[in-house]
Structure formats: structure tokens, C-alpha cells
Amino acid sequence: LDRATELAITLPDVTNFQSHTGLGVTAIVDGHEIVCGNTDMLRKHSIEPLEPERAHILESQANTVVWVADNSQVIGIIAIADLLRPEAVDAVTALRQLGARTLMLSGDAERVAARIGKEVGVDESRGSVKPDQKAQAIEELQAQGFVVGMIGDGINDAPALAAADVGIAMGTGTDIAMETAGITLMRSDPRLVAAAISASRATFRKIKQNLFWAFIYNVVGIPLAAAGILTPTLAGAAMALSSVSVVSNSLLLRSWKPKFVQQKTTITE
């Protein structure tokens, strides 16, 4: 719209605009019914695709093909390319190093999903996946015994985010995605997904360490107190020392940083 304004293009009035999840949109423009969407959208309106071979070539180049039809006839093809974030490969690599299996579920055509999945290095990629099919895929993985984390930022990702054991939304995503997910990343950096997992593991390690030392204090202290060796004064001091050691050990988490931040700091230095 901004570009059309810059070129002084007069835009016609649009009425009866409707969004069809996983398919596309329809609207009435200057009295004409305009259909805009994927191949399934054309089939739904009994419209034959124009130049399917050309569409296949565009999809093989990692472009998402959007068909535009007017009165049951295709009038144009729009190729949309999603540029990979510079951090995408590093994000997938970091997840693999943590022992996670990566699966990309995309609403884009299968050729597009396969091309992008290969570029970022995910273990498996699936294309032409509807929103409800994303949630179904997660439920199938859970039935196989996997603990599933879902990362998404769009309206179409909300059902899958709700179905996953852990839903992670990007901070720049839609409101419904952030409301559905259990974790919202404050920045749109995909490397923060691995960082969040690492932070949770580091926190859990500290919890186990603190429980261990608390248990040791009691195992040693209670018999000594029962035998009269440990006086109330010494017992109070040991209890205070126990609390100080637990708090001090927990405060070590303040020095924790994601690996990519550590690497950046090292390079800068």
C-alpha cells in the first residue's frame, strides 16, 4: 500500500473481504470477485491454474506462489520469497547440539519447504501443512514419546503452540500466538530458542545442586545434634551457612550468557 501511494496509484474500493485460513483471501473489487491464494484455494473455487510449469519452477527456487483470479479465471501469479534470517542456521545448529530433533512445519508448498529446510539444516521439513495439521503432527510426535516444543509467530501457529508441551512465540509475532505460548522471546532472534533451553537446564542444575547441599547439611547436622556434639549456637551458624551457600550458588546464574553472546563478546575483545 505504501508503494502504491508512492507511485500515485489509485486503489479501488474493496468490499466483502474474507480470509480463508491456510488458503488465501477473497474480496469484491470494482464489482469483480477476486480470489487470491494457493492452489487449494483455486480448486475450492473450481479454477484451473495457469502455467503450472512456471509455478513449479518458482517454487523450486524457494518462492511461494500466490494465484490471483478474477471471475473464475487466473489473471496473475505472485512469487513471494521469504529471506532466511542470518541467524537461522546458527539457531538450528545450536538446537542440534542440545540434542533436539528439528522439524519444520510450513504452510508453503512442499518444494519451498524442502528448499528452505535444506538451507537451514533441519532434520525434516513438511510443506502444505494446514494449521490443524500442525497440531495433529505435534500430537503424533507426543504419542511416540517425544517432548515437543513448538516455535511460531503467526495466527496459524496458535493451535500447534497450544498442543505442544512447550509453546514458544516470537516477540514480534501476533498477539494470539504470544497469548497461547508459554514462553515469549523478547527479540525476534531464533537463536534465543536454544538459549531459553540452555537457561532452563542451567536453572534446573542449580536447583539440584542446592537440594544436594541442603540434604548433606541435614544428614551431617541432625546426627551430630542428636549426639549433643552440635550445640544450638553451632547449629544456628550451620543453618545460616547453608542458606548463604544456596543463595550464593544460585547467584552464579547471573553470570550465565547464551553461547552466541559469549562468542560475540570474545570476537569483540
N, C-alpha and C positions, 0 to 999 in steps of 0.2 A: 504493500500500500504506500509506503514511504517513497519507493522508487517510482510508482505511478504518479505520485504527486510531483516529484522532481521533473518528470517528463511531461507534465501538464496533461495527463491522460484523464479524461472524464470517465469516471466509473459509473456504470448503470446501477439502478436500484436493485437490491436483492431481497426477495421475499421467500417465505416458507423454507427457510434454511433448516436442514436436518442433518445431524451427524449420525453415521451408522458405524458403531464400534467394530473395529477390525476390518472395515470395508472401504469407507470413504464418506463423501458428503453429497447431498443433493440440494438444489435450490431452483427457484424460478427467477430467471434473469431476462428482463425485457420480454416477458411472456413466453420464454422458452425454458423447458425443463432441462437443466444442466446436471449431468451426472459426472462426478469426479471421484476416482478411486482405483482400486486394484482390479485384477482380472475377475475375482469373485464378485465384485460389485457389478461388473459388466454382465456376467452370467445371470445375476439376480434380476437384471432389467432386460434380459434376452438380447443383449447387444454383442455382436461379433467383434473381437479385437481386430485392429487394423495393423498390418505389417507385424505379425507376431515374431518373425525372424529378427527384425530390428530391435524389438523389445528384449529378446533373448540376448542379443549382443550387448545391449546397455546393461542388463542385469549381470552378465558375466564380467563386466567392468566395475562391479560393486555399486551400481546405480539402482535406486528404487524407482520403478516405472509407475507413473500415475497416469491413468487414461482419462481423457476428457471427452464426453459425448454430449451431443445436442439432438434431441428428438430421435433417440434410438440409433444414432449414427456417430461413430468416433470422429472427432474433429481435430484431435491432437494428442500428443504424448509428451509428458513432462518427466525428465530424468532428474532425480534428486540424489545427490551423493552425500553421505554422512562422513565427514572427515574424522579420522581417528584422532583422539587426544594424544598428545606426545607422551603422556604418562601411561597409556593403556597397556602397552607391552610390559612395562615395569610392574604394573599392578597385577597382571596375570602371573608373571614370573614370581612375584612375592607370595601370591596365594599358593602357587605350586610348591614353593619352598616350605610353606607351613603345612604341607601335606593335604591341601584341599584339591578336590577334583572340580574342574571348572566346566560349566555347561552354559552356553548362550542360547536363550530362547528369544527369537526375534519375530516380529510381525512382518518383516521384509521378506521378499521372495527367497526361496531356498538357495538360489545361486548367489544372491547378495550376502546372505547369512554365512554361507560356506566360505566365500572370499574373505569377508571381514574376520570370521573366526580363525581362518588360517593365518591372517596377517598378525593378529594379536596373540595367537598361540594357545587358544582354549582347547581343552581336551575333546569337546564335542560341541557342535553347533546345529541348531534346528531352525529352519525358516518357515514362514507362512503359519506361524503359531498364533491362534486367537487368544484373547485374554483368559477365557475359561480353560483353554487347553494348557496355558502356562500353569494354572493352579492344579490341573489334573496331572501334569508332568511332575510337579513337586510332590503331590500325594503318592504317585507311583514310586518315586525315589525314597520317600519315607517308609513305604511298605516294604522296600528292600533293605531297610535297616539303616539308611543314611540319615544323618542330622543335616538338614538343609537350611542354608542361608540364602535369601533372595535379595538381590540388589536391583532397585528400579527407581524411576523418577516420574513416570507418566501415569495417567489415569488408567491405561490398560494394564499397568503392573499391579494395581491395587489388590485384585483377587489373589494373585500369587504371593504378594507381600503378606497378606493375611493368612494364607495357607502354610507358609514356611515356618520352621521352628524359630528362625530369627529373620525379621524383615529389616532391611537397611535401605533408607531413602537418601537420595542426594539433596543437599540443602537448597539447590536451585530448581528442584522438581516441583510437581504440582502439590497443592495443599492436601488432596485426598491421599496421595502417596505418603506424605510425611505424617499424616494422622494415622494411617494404617500401620506403618512400620514401627518397630520397637526402638530402632536407632535411626537418628537423622545426622548425617555428616554435615558439618558446618560449612565445608567448602566442596566444590564440585571436582575434587581430585580423587580419582578412583583408587589411588594408592592408599588412601585413608581406610579402605575396607580391610586390607591386611594389617594396617596399623591398629585398627579397632580390635581385631582378633588378638594381635600381639599384646595390646594393653590389657585385655581381659585375662589372657593367660598369665601375664606378669602379676596382675592383681590376685588371681587365684593362687599363684605360687606363694605370695606373701601371706595370704590367709592360712595356708597350710603350714608355713614356717612359724607363724605366730601361734597357731594351735599346738604345734610341736613343742615350742619352748614353754608355753603355759602348762602343758601336760608334764614336761620334765620338772618344772618348778614344783608342781604339786606332788609328783611321785617322790621327789627327793625330800621336800619340806615336810609333808604330812608324817612320815615315819619318824623323822627327827624331832618334830614337835611332840608326837605321842611318847617318845622315849625321854622327853624332858631335856633333850640336848639343845633344842632350838627355843630360845627364850622369846617371850612376846615382843620384845624390842627388836631382836634379830628377825623374827617372823614379819614384823611390820616393814622393816627395811628391805627384806627379800621381796615382799609383795610390791613395794614401791619400785624396786629394781626391775621386777617382772613387767610392770606397766610401762616403765621407761624404755625397756628393751623392745617391747612390742610396738610402741609408738615410734621409736627411732627406726626400727626395721621398716615400718610402713612408710615413713617419710622418705625412704630411699627411692620410692616410686616417683618422687618429684623430679628426679634426675633422668627419668626414663624418657626417651625420644624415639619416634619411628625411625626405622633404618634409613629411609630415604632422606630424612632430615639430618641424620648423623653423617651420611655420605656427603650431603651438600655442604655441611659445616666443615668437613675435612677438606673438601676441594677448595673452599673459600680460603681456609687457612693456608 
